[in-house]
Amino acid sequence: MKTFLQHPDNQTNPEWWRGATIYQIYPRSYQDSNGDGIGDLKGIIDRLPYIAGLGVDAVWLSPFFTSPMKDFGYDVSDYCDVDPMFGTLDDFKHLVAKAHELGLRVIIDQVLSHTADIHPWFVESSSSRDNPKADWYVWGDPKEDGSPPNNWLSIFIGSAWQWNARREQYYMHNFLTSQPDLNLHNREVRAALFDVLRFWLDIGVDGFRLDTVNFYMHDAQLRDNPARGRPSDNDCGVVPTNPYSWQKHLYDKSQPENLQLLQEMRAVLDEYPGITTVGELGDENSYELQLAYTADGDKLHTAYTFDLLSEQKSPLYLHEVLDKFAQGGEDSWACWSLGNHDTPRLASRWNGDPQALRAYLSMQLSLRGSPCLYQGEELGLTEGVLTFEQLRDPYGISMWPEAGGRDGCRTPMVWQSGAANAGFSDAEPWLPVMQNHLPLAVDQQDADSGSLLNYYRDWLQARRKLAVLWSGSFELLAAHSQVLAYIRRDVKSGRTLLCVMNLSGQTAEYALPANVLAKELADVPQTADSKLLDKEVLSLQPWGTLFAWID
């Protein structure tokens, strides 16, 4: 009989992930324990009490696997071991045990669409056209003129095809040339990756964040993508100055066969109780993908898109996004992320006003779905500004100076304002600590009851007590140029919550429907001195929120 090492409540509460708040950790930048300037697993273990004290339910760890680190761990050379930079496999097992002891689930990244080019699988695959792993990666013959098989582009600029002289073929890479794409049409590849999942599940992880989950399958005929033209926004997770966004990606990703692959993966995960998946969806048709990938309870548990990770932030835009997802009904479950390791910091991308950040959090934690917070958001950290010489991100280096890449959101956490390197490391960090982050350090905000950090703690603790925010239905109210408003209903408790947020820096009035009358304020943090009015029109202060019971 199999012994399950996951969180002890997974068997009694297998759907813990519905409404659970996830806290993303970028290990390189969280806490260095050995003085080499790079964060590691032991550093994360030391900070787990802080994370548990926030009131989140799970941690998501970005990759810590063995890797040449050309893309900082998203180029895996051994799926089943820890890179020495981050520690050992025993360190990870200790981390899982400590997290479970503190009531936290552990979700880890899985990069299943591609490997590093030094992975033994690719070394063998690239050695000839007739070796046992010859078809484990995506290979294509050159055209008559020697050019690549088609017009597919890499997100990291240029063709998605790289020449291999030994095979006299091109291999596909959606990212760096050192990140060849696996051929998941091949069942042997799928079986090998499913064994990787079992390896980590047997250690005790509670779920997986699936990197580029809609990139798993490509068009077997290698047909050209049609032109799209230059977009106005990064609605597929890529800035408009990157020509990748100028194509309609009909054939290099988001293929129909991916649904069957996800069903096979879900069958493996269902061998273990209480496991969850969070898929990353980068596509211009994000709503349709999110619905298809999380429908019917046999594929992904939840997924996040880039809709709320773009520059667009107006209440009318947010209303449009939420309306699309609301149409998915009870069958679809979204993960709501306002920032992560790939996008500019929320405080710089949307608005860094402390009241604005409070309003955005209030929105994020009251939506129907599972919120995902990125390390440092609770401090209000802004995007780091680096010189070209300080850049480490290969994407940022290739796009300089029109786009700074991803280093600015990956600068180290600030723990102590007066300590060397803000308490992150005794040595010079791999990326510099931002001096303007020092006043926002944890020790400074700990001591201030009115700080953003304590607002996060208060909201997260309050959210845990309100079932309506975990599983309640979602109904959008009328769109407004300044205000976002919706209703959450919980059938079991019979309670109905009105959620109204002024997402602007000016006073706003909002007319409630005739049948909606707020009776008492809900026990959650409110911003800008919210008051109940015996009127159908609410008057909201700049960045003001109002959460009230209407039953």
C-alpha positions in Angstrom: 0.0 0.0 0.0 1.4 3.4 -1.0 2.3 5.8 1.7 1.4 9.4 0.9 3.7 12.1 2.1 1.7 15.1 1.0 0.1 17.5 3.4 -1.9 15.5 6.0 -5.2 17.2 5.1 -5.0 16.3 1.4 -7.0 13.1 1.8 -9.8 14.7 3.8 -9.8 17.9 1.9 -8.7 17.1 -1.7 -10.1 20.3 -3.1 -8.1 22.5 -0.7 -6.8 24.4 -3.8 -10.2 26.0 -4.6 -9.8 29.5 -3.2 -6.4 28.8 -1.7 -3.9 31.7 -1.8 -0.6 30.8 -3.3 2.7 32.7 -2.6 5.3 32.4 -5.3 9.0 32.3 -4.3 11.8 32.9 -6.8 14.5 30.9 -5.0 17.5 32.8 -6.3 16.2 36.0 -4.8 14.5 35.1 -1.6 17.1 34.2 1.1 20.8 33.2 0.9 21.9 30.9 3.7 25.4 30.1 2.7 26.9 33.5 1.7 27.3 33.0 -2.1 24.9 35.8 -3.0 22.3 33.4 -4.4 19.1 32.4 -2.6 18.7 28.7 -1.7 16.4 26.1 -0.2 17.8 26.4 3.3 17.1 30.1 3.1 13.5 29.5 2.2 13.2 27.0 5.1 14.4 29.8 7.4 11.7 32.1 6.0 8.8 29.7 6.1 7.4 31.0 9.4 7.2 34.5 7.8 5.3 33.0 4.8 2.9 31.1 7.1 2.4 34.2 9.1 1.1 36.1 6.1 -1.9 33.8 6.0 -1.3 32.1 2.6 -2.1 28.5 2.0 0.6 27.3 -0.3 4.0 28.2 -1.7 5.0 27.9 -5.3 8.8 27.5 -5.9 10.3 28.5 -9.2 12.8 25.9 -10.6 15.6 24.6 -8.4 16.5 21.6 -10.5 19.9 20.8 -11.9 20.5 23.2 -14.7 23.2 25.1 -16.7 21.3 28.2 -15.6 21.3 29.9 -19.0 17.6 30.7 -18.3 18.0 30.4 -14.5 16.5 27.0 -14.0 13.9 27.0 -16.8 16.5 24.9 -18.7 16.5 21.6 -16.9 19.3 19.1 -17.3 18.1 16.7 -14.5 14.4 16.7 -13.6 15.0 14.6 -10.5 17.7 16.4 -8.6 18.4 19.8 -6.9 21.1 22.0 -8.4 24.0 22.4 -6.0 23.5 26.1 -6.2 20.2 25.7 -4.2 21.2 22.8 -2.0 20.5 19.1 -2.0 17.5 16.8 -2.4 17.5 16.3 1.4 17.2 20.1 1.8 14.1 20.0 -0.3 12.6 17.1 1.6 13.2 19.1 4.8 11.6 22.1 3.2 8.5 20.1 2.4 8.3 18.6 5.9 8.7 22.0 7.5 6.1 23.6 5.2 3.6 20.9 6.0 4.3 21.3 9.7 3.4 25.0 9.3 0.2 24.2 7.4 1.5 25.2 4.0 1.2 23.1 0.8 4.2 23.0 -1.6 3.8 23.5 -5.3 6.8 23.3 -7.6 7.5 24.4 -11.1 7.6 21.7 -13.8 9.2 22.7 -17.2 7.9 19.9 -19.4 7.8 21.6 -22.8 11.6 21.7 -23.2 14.9 20.8 -21.6 18.5 22.2 -21.5 20.6 21.2 -24.5 23.0 19.3 -22.2 20.2 17.1 -20.9 21.1 13.4 -21.6 17.9 13.0 -23.6 18.9 15.7 -26.1 22.6 14.7 -26.2 21.4 11.3 -27.4 18.6 12.6 -29.6 21.0 15.0 -31.5 23.6 12.3 -32.0 21.9 10.7 -35.0 18.6 10.2 -36.8 18.3 6.6 -35.7 19.1 6.5 -32.0 16.5 5.4 -29.5 15.6 9.0 -28.6 15.9 10.4 -32.1 12.2 11.4 -32.0 12.2 12.8 -28.5 12.6 16.4 -29.6 11.0 18.4 -32.4 13.2 18.0 -35.5 12.5 19.4 -39.0 14.2 19.1 -42.4 15.5 22.3 -44.1 13.7 23.7 -47.1 15.4 23.3 -50.5 17.2 26.6 -49.9 18.5 25.4 -46.6 16.2 27.7 -44.5 14.2 26.5 -41.5 11.2 24.3 -41.9 8.7 27.2 -41.4 8.3 30.7 -40.1 7.9 30.0 -36.4 9.6 32.4 -34.1 11.3 32.2 -30.7 10.0 34.3 -27.8 13.6 35.1 -27.2 13.9 36.7 -30.6 14.6 35.2 -34.1 13.7 31.9 -35.6 12.4 29.1 -33.4 14.7 26.7 -35.3 18.4 26.0 -34.7 20.6 24.0 -37.1 22.3 20.7 -36.0 25.1 19.7 -38.3 25.3 16.1 -37.1 21.7 15.3 -38.0 21.5 17.9 -40.8 18.2 19.0 -39.4 16.8 21.9 -37.4 15.5 21.5 -33.9 12.7 23.6 -32.5 13.2 26.0 -29.5 10.4 28.3 -28.3 12.9 30.1 -26.1 16.8 30.0 -26.1 18.6 28.0 -28.7 19.9 26.0 -25.6 16.3 25.0 -24.7 15.2 22.4 -27.3 11.5 21.5 -27.4 10.5 18.0 -26.4 8.2 16.1 -28.8 5.2 15.4 -26.7 3.5 13.6 -29.6 5.9 10.8 -28.6 4.3 8.6 -26.0 7.7 7.6 -24.6 8.4 11.2 -23.9 5.1 11.6 -22.1 5.7 8.5 -20.0 9.1 9.7 -19.0 7.7 13.1 -17.9 4.9 11.4 -16.0 7.5 9.5 -14.1 9.2 12.8 -13.2 5.9 13.9 -11.7 5.6 10.7 -9.7 9.2 11.2 -8.4 8.3 14.6 -6.8 4.8 13.4 -5.7 6.5 10.5 -3.9 8.7 13.0 -2.0 5.5 14.8 -0.9 4.8 17.9 -3.1 1.2 18.9 -3.2 1.1 20.2 -6.8 2.7 21.6 -9.8 2.9 24.9 -11.5 3.1 23.9 -15.2 5.4 26.3 -17.2 4.1 27.2 -20.7 1.4 24.5 -20.5 -0.1 25.4 -23.8 3.3 25.0 -25.6 3.4 21.2 -25.0 2.1 20.3 -28.5 3.1 21.6 -31.9 1.4 21.1 -35.3 2.8 17.8 -36.7 2.7 19.2 -40.2 4.8 22.2 -39.2 2.5 24.7 -41.0 3.4 28.4 -41.1 1.8 30.8 -38.7 -0.3 33.5 -40.3 0.6 37.2 -39.8 -1.1 39.1 -37.0 0.5 42.5 -37.3 2.0 44.5 -34.5 -0.3 44.4 -31.4 -0.9 47.3 -29.1 -0.4 45.4 -25.8 1.3 42.2 -24.5 -1.9 40.3 -24.4 -0.1 37.0 -25.0 2.6 37.8 -22.4 5.1 39.3 -24.9 5.8 43.0 -25.5 4.8 44.4 -28.9 8.4 45.3 -29.7 9.1 41.5 -29.9 8.2 40.2 -33.4 7.0 37.0 -31.8 3.8 38.9 -30.9 3.3 39.8 -34.6 2.2 36.3 -35.5 -1.1 34.4 -34.9 0.3 31.3 -33.1 -2.1 28.8 -34.7 0.4 26.0 -35.2 3.4 26.3 -32.8 1.3 26.0 -29.6 -2.2 25.6 -28.1 -2.9 22.5 -30.3 -6.1 20.4 -29.8 -4.0 17.4 -29.0 -2.9 19.1 -25.8 -6.2 18.4 -24.2 -5.7 14.6 -24.4 -2.2 15.0 -23.0 -3.6 17.0 -20.0 -6.2 14.3 -19.4 -3.4 11.7 -19.3 -1.4 13.8 -16.9 -4.5 14.3 -14.7 -4.9 10.6 -14.5 -1.4 10.3 -13.1 -2.0 13.1 -10.6 -5.2 11.5 -9.5 -3.2 8.5 -8.2 -2.3 10.8 -5.3 -4.9 12.6 -3.1 -5.3 16.3 -3.0 -2.8 17.2 -5.8 -3.3 20.4 -7.8 -2.0 22.0 -11.0 -1.6 25.6 -11.9 -1.1 26.1 -15.6 0.6 29.1 -17.2 -1.3 30.1 -20.4 0.3 32.5 -22.8 -2.0 33.1 -25.8 -4.1 35.8 -27.3 -7.1 33.5 -26.8 -6.5 33.2 -23.1 -10.1 33.0 -22.0 -11.0 30.2 -24.4 -7.9 28.2 -23.4 -8.5 28.7 -19.7 -12.0 27.4 -20.0 -11.0 24.4 -22.1 -8.0 23.5 -20.0 -9.8 23.5 -16.7 -13.2 22.2 -17.8 -14.8 18.8 -16.8 -12.5 18.1 -13.9 -10.2 15.9 -16.0 -7.4 18.3 -17.0 -5.9 21.2 -15.2 -7.2 22.2 -11.8 -6.7 25.9 -12.4 -4.7 28.2 -14.7 -3.6 31.8 -14.9 -3.3 34.0 -18.0 -1.6 37.2 -18.9 -4.8 39.3 -18.9 -4.0 40.9 -15.5 -0.3 40.8 -16.1 -0.4 43.4 -18.8 -0.2 47.2 -18.7 -3.9 47.6 -19.0 -5.6 48.3 -15.6 -8.7 50.5 -16.2 -11.9 49.3 -14.4 -13.5 49.0 -17.8 -10.8 46.7 -19.0 -10.9 44.6 -15.8 -14.7 44.4 -16.1 -14.3 43.1 -19.6 -11.7 40.4 -18.5 -13.8 39.3 -15.6 -17.0 39.1 -17.7 -15.3 36.7 -20.1 -14.2 34.4 -17.3 -17.5 34.6 -15.5 -19.2 33.2 -18.6 -17.3 30.0 -18.0 -19.6 29.2 -15.2 -19.0 26.9 -12.2 -17.0 24.5 -14.3 -14.0 26.7 -14.8 -11.6 27.8 -12.1 -9.1 30.7 -12.5 -5.9 31.5 -10.8 -5.6 35.3 -10.4 -2.1 36.7 -10.6 -1.2 40.4 -10.7 2.6 39.8 -10.9 5.2 37.1 -11.1 8.9 36.5 -12.1 8.2 37.3 -15.8 6.4 40.6 -15.6 7.3 44.1 -14.3 6.3 44.7 -10.7 2.7 45.6 -10.0 3.7 48.8 -8.2 5.4 50.0 -11.3 3.2 48.5 -14.0 -0.1 49.7 -12.6 0.2 52.1 -9.7 2.5 52.3 -6.7 0.3 54.5 -4.5 0.0 52.5 -1.2 -3.8 53.0 -1.3 -3.9 51.7 -4.9 -2.0 48.6 -3.9 -4.5 48.0 -1.1 -7.4 48.3 -3.5 -5.7 45.9 -6.0 -5.2 43.4 -3.3 -8.8 43.7 -2.1 -9.9 43.0 -5.7 -7.5 40.0 -6.1 -8.5 38.3 -2.9 -12.3 38.8 -3.5 -12.4 37.3 -7.0 -13.8 33.9 -7.6 -10.7 31.7 -8.0 -7.3 31.1 -6.4 -5.1 34.2 -5.9 -1.4 34.0 -6.5 0.9 36.5 -4.9 4.5 37.1 -5.9 7.2 37.6 -3.3 7.7 41.3 -2.5 4.2 42.4 -3.6 3.3 42.4 0.1 5.9 45.0 0.6 5.0 47.2 -2.4 8.3 46.6 -4.1 8.7 48.5 -7.4 10.5 47.3 -10.5 14.2 47.3 -10.1 16.1 49.7 -12.4 19.4 48.1 -13.6 22.2 49.2 -15.9 23.0 47.1 -18.9 26.1 45.7 -17.1 23.9 44.5 -14.2 21.5 42.5 -16.4 21.5 38.7 -16.2 18.3 37.8 -18.1 19.2 36.7 -21.7 15.8 38.0 -22.9 16.4 41.4 -21.3 19.9 41.6 -22.8 18.6 40.8 -26.3 15.8 43.4 -26.0 17.8 46.2 -24.4 17.2 49.1 -24.2 13.6 49.0 -25.5 12.6 46.4 -22.8 14.5 45.7 -19.6 13.6 42.0 -19.5 12.8 40.2 -16.3 15.7 41.1 -13.9 13.8 44.1 -12.5 11.1 41.9 -10.9 13.7 39.4 -9.6 15.9 41.6 -7.4 16.4 40.3 -3.9 13.8 40.4 -1.1 14.5 43.1 1.5 14.3 41.8 5.0 16.2 44.3 7.2 16.7 47.9 6.0 19.9 48.5 7.9 21.6 45.1 7.3 24.1 44.3 4.6 22.2 43.7 1.3 19.0 44.2 3.3 19.5 40.8 5.1 19.3 38.8 1.9 22.9 37.7 1.8 26.3 38.4 3.5 27.9 38.4 0.0 27.2 40.6 -3.1 23.9 39.4 -4.5 23.5 38.0 -8.0 21.3 41.0 -8.7 21.7 44.2 -6.7 19.4 45.1 -3.9 17.5 48.2 -4.9 18.2 51.1 -2.5 14.7 52.5 -2.9 13.4 49.2 -1.5 15.2 49.6 1.8 12.4 51.7 3.5 10.0 49.0 2.5 11.9 46.2 4.2 10.0 43.6 6.3 11.5 44.9 9.6 10.3 48.4 8.8 6.7 47.3 7.9 6.5 44.9 10.8 6.7 47.7 13.2 4.0 49.8 11.5 0.5 48.5 12.1 -0.7 50.6 9.1 1.8 49.2 6.7 1.0 47.5 3.4 2.5 44.3 4.8 0.2 44.3 7.7 -2.7 45.1 5.4 -1.9 41.9 3.4 -1.8 39.9 6.6 -5.1 41.3 7.9 -6.8 40.7 4.5 -5.4 37.2 4.1 -6.4 36.2 7.7 -9.9 37.7 7.2 -10.3 35.9 3.9 -9.7 32.5 5.5 -12.8 33.0 7.6 -15.2 33.9 4.8 -16.5 30.8 2.9 -18.2 33.1 0.4 -14.7 34.2 -0.9 -13.5 30.6 -1.3 -16.3 29.0 -3.2 -19.1 31.5 -3.6 -20.6 32.3 -7.0 -19.6 35.5 -8.9 -21.9 38.1 -10.4 -20.5 41.3 -12.1 -22.4 44.5 -11.6 -22.6 47.3 -14.1 -19.4 48.5 -15.7 -18.1 51.9 -14.6 -15.1 54.0 -15.7 -13.7 54.2 -12.1 -15.4 51.5 -10.2 -15.3 47.7 -10.3 -18.2 46.0 -8.5 -19.5 42.5 -8.1 -21.4 40.1 -5.8 -20.3 36.9 -4.2 -22.9 34.4 -3.0 -22.4 31.3 -0.9 -25.1 28.7 -1.1 -24.1 26.8 2.0 -24.1 29.7 4.4 -26.7 31.7 2.5 -24.6 34.8 2.7 -24.2 37.4 0.0 -21.3 39.8 -0.2 -21.2 43.1 -2.1 -17.7 44.0 -3.3 -17.1 47.6 -4.6 -13.7 49.1 -5.4 -12.9 52.6 -6.6 -9.8 51.8 -8.7 -9.0 55.4 -9.4 -7.4 58.4 -7.7 -10.5 60.5 -7.8 -13.8 60.4 -5.8 -16.4 58.2 -7.5 -20.1 57.6 -7.3 -21.5 54.2 -8.1 -25.2 53.3 -8.5 -26.2 50.0 -7.1 -29.0 47.9 -8.6 -32.5 48.6 -7.1 -32.6 45.2 -5.3 -29.2 45.6 -3.6 -29.1 47.2 -0.2 -26.0 46.9 1.9 -26.8 46.1 5.6 -23.5 45.9 7.4 -19.8 46.1 6.6 -18.0 42.8 6.2 -15.2 42.0 8.6 -12.4 42.6 6.1 -10.0 45.5 5.8 -11.7 48.5 4.1 -9.8 51.4 2.6 -10.5 55.1 2.6 -12.9 55.2 5.5 -15.7 53.2 3.8 -19.2 54.0 5.2 -22.6 52.5 4.5 -25.1 54.8 3.0 -28.9 54.3 3.1 -28.9 55.2 -0.6 -28.7 53.4 -3.9 -25.7 55.5 -4.8 -22.3 54.9 -3.1 -19.8 57.7 -2.7 -16.3 56.2 -2.7 -13.1 58.0 -1.8 -10.0 57.7 -4.1 -9.0 54.0 -4.0 -11.8 53.4 -1.6 -13.3 49.9 -1.2 -16.5 48.7 0.4 -17.3 45.1 1.3 -20.7 44.7 2.8 -23.3 42.0 3.5 -26.5 42.4 1.5 -28.5 39.6 3.0 
